[in-house]
């Protein structure tokens, strides 16, 4: 609403100069639903947090139930002058579990995003794969026309009546393309157990989800300059297959 010398104005109101013009905004409180989602913080300070992403929840997007929408109820509000609603600074696939980095201030969001872009954040994943694998290796194959590189190391292998062999594999992606690890492992004939999109026909384990876990993040804190190294415990379904120390 616009007031001209205390009177409600309209498109027919003439302005001659010297009038006092006020803009009055009505405050409307919108009722918002809270996302009922329990999110565990693995690390948290006034600038950032690392949370445990659950399986079967999108990080962000048009859905109501997302990790991004649930962060405000699960993390402490930053006291910094540029505090924002906590927001993820990278993505994990819908079925993937594990460590997810979150910014709590506008400057932290920018700085953490830059660390990802300049490959200054070290990421380690674990997966269970199918078939015979070399003890270690590197997969270099473009994804969506962009260079992509993933290193892997097989830590344990067991015989499976249904799948032949199951491997407990440590993964270090050197780039961050969409579905990179899933695509790369499938390309060398060792898809991840439970992968309905990239798995072999007839060898997709149903009802247990994807056996891919974002295990750790390590980087230099953009504000404190301390080394941050956080690990996320492996899901129980991994431990039912492999004896991991």
N, C-alpha and C positions, 0 to 999 in steps of 0.2 A: 504494500500500500504506500502511495506517495502523497505527502502533505505539502501543500503550497501555502505558506503563511498560516499553517494550522488547519487548512481546509483540504479535504480529499481532492486530489487532482485527477484529471482525465486527459484523453487526447485532445479535448476541446479547450483545455486550459491554456491561456496565453501567458507567455513569460516575457516581461518587459525589461527585467534587470533589477537586481536589488532584492528580489523575493528570497525568503528562506524556504529551502526545499529539504524535507526530511523523508528518509526511506524507513518505513516500519516493516519489519519482518515478523510474521507470526511464527512462534515456535511450536512445532508439532512433534510430539513424542511418538515415535513409531515403536510398536511392540515387536520385539525380535525373539525368535526362539533360540534357546541355547542348544548347542550341539552336545548331546550326551555321549561324550567320548573321553575315556580315561587315557591320558598320555603320560608316559613316564619320562622324566627328565634325567638324562645320564650326566649332564653337566649344565650349569646355568650360572650366569653372572648378569651384571646390569646391561651388558651389550649384546650378548648372544646366548644361545642355548643349543645343546645337542640332545635330541629326543629319540625315543625308541618308536619307530614307525611300526604299527601293527599291520598284519597281512590283510588284504581285502579292503583296504581303505585308500582312496585316491589322495594324493598329496594336496592337490588343488583342482580347480575347475568349476563347472557350472552346477555340480551336485551340491546338495545341502550338507551331506555328511562327508566332510573332507578333513584331513589333518589340519589344514590352514584355518578352517573355521573353528576348530576345537582348541587351538593354541591359547587363545585369550583366557579360557577358563582353567587352563592347566599350568600356565607359567606365571611367574611373578612379574608385575608391571615394572618396567624400567623407570628409574628416577632421573635419567638423563634428560637434558633439555630437548633433545630431538627424538624422544621416545615415540615409537609407533606401535601399532598392533603387531605382535610377533608374526613374522612371515618366513616361510621356507626360502632358502636361497639356491636350492637345487631340487631335483626330483628323484624319486625312486618309483619304479613301476608299481602299479596297483597291487600285484600279488607279492611284491618283495617286502621283506622285513628289514629292520635294522636302523643304524645310526643316520639321522637326518639333521642337517645343520640349519639353524634358524637365526635370523637377525631380529634384534629387539629395538634397534634405533635406526634411523634413516642412514646415518653414516656407516654403521656396521653392515647394513644390507649392501651398500655400494662397495665397501672394502672387501667383504667376503665374496661377493660376486666377482670382483677383480682377481682375487686369489684363485678362484676356480678357472677363470679365463686364462690366467698365466700359469696354470698347472702347478700352483704352489700348495695345493692340498693333496695329501697322499691318502688314497682310498684303498681299503682292502675288503674284499668280499670272500665269502665261502659259498660253494655250491656242491650239490651232488649231481654227478653226470653219469651218463650211460655209456657202456662200451669200453673197449680197450684204448688206453691213452699212453702216450709217451710220458716219462716221468716229469718233464717240464717242457715248456715251449712258449713261443710267441705267435700270436695270430695278427697278421697285418692285412686288413681287407676293408675297403671303403664302405661306408654306410650312408645312404642317401647322397652319394656323390662327394662325401667328405672323408678325409683320411681318418682311420681308426686303428688303434693298436691295443692289444690286450695280452698280458703275460699270465701264465698259469703254472702251477706246481701241484702235482698230485701227492697228497700226504698219506692217504690210505686207499686201498682197494679191497673190496669184498666180492665174493661170488654170489650171484643172484640167480635163482631158478628161472625167474620171469624175464629179467633184463640182461642176463649174461654176467655183466660186471657193473658194479656201482663204485664210483670214485668220489672221495672227499677231496675237493680241489680248492686251493687257495688262488684267488684271482686278484690281479692288480691292473685295472684299466688305466692306460696312459692318456686316453682321451675320454670324452663324455658324451658319446652319441646315444640317441634313443635306442633302447633295447640292445645296446652294444654287446654285453657279455652273452646274452641269450643268442643273438645272431651269430657271434663269432664261434661259440661252442658248437652250435648246430652246424656251422659251415665245415667244421673238421670232423663231423660225424659223431659228436659227443654232446647231444642236447641235454639240457638240465632236466632232471627228474620233475615231473609234474607240469612241464611246459606245454600247454595246449596249443600254443601258436606256432612254436618252432620244433616241437617234438616229433618223433617218428610215429607214423600211423600204426596203431595197435599197441604202442608201447608208452602210452600216456597214462600215468597214475592219476586216478580221479579221486577227489574228496580229501586230499591231503595238502593241496595248494602247491605253489612253486617252491622248490628247494634252492632258493637263492637268498642270501642274507648279507646285508651291508654290515660288515663286522667292525671296522674301525675307521676313524678319521684322525689325521694328524696335520697340524699347521701352526704357524706362528700367529698368536693372537694379534689382531690389527690394532688394538688399543694398548694392552699391557705389554706386548711383545714377548710374552711368555710362550713356551712350547705347550700346545694343547694336544694331548693324545688320549682319545676316548675309545673304549671298546664296548661293544654291545654283545651280551651273552647269546650264544647260539640257541636257536629254538629247540625245544625238546624233541621234535621229530628228527632232527639231525642226530641227536645223542642216542636215539633208539637204534640207529643204524651203525654208528661208529663210536668207538671208545676214544673220545677226545680228551686229552689231558689239558 
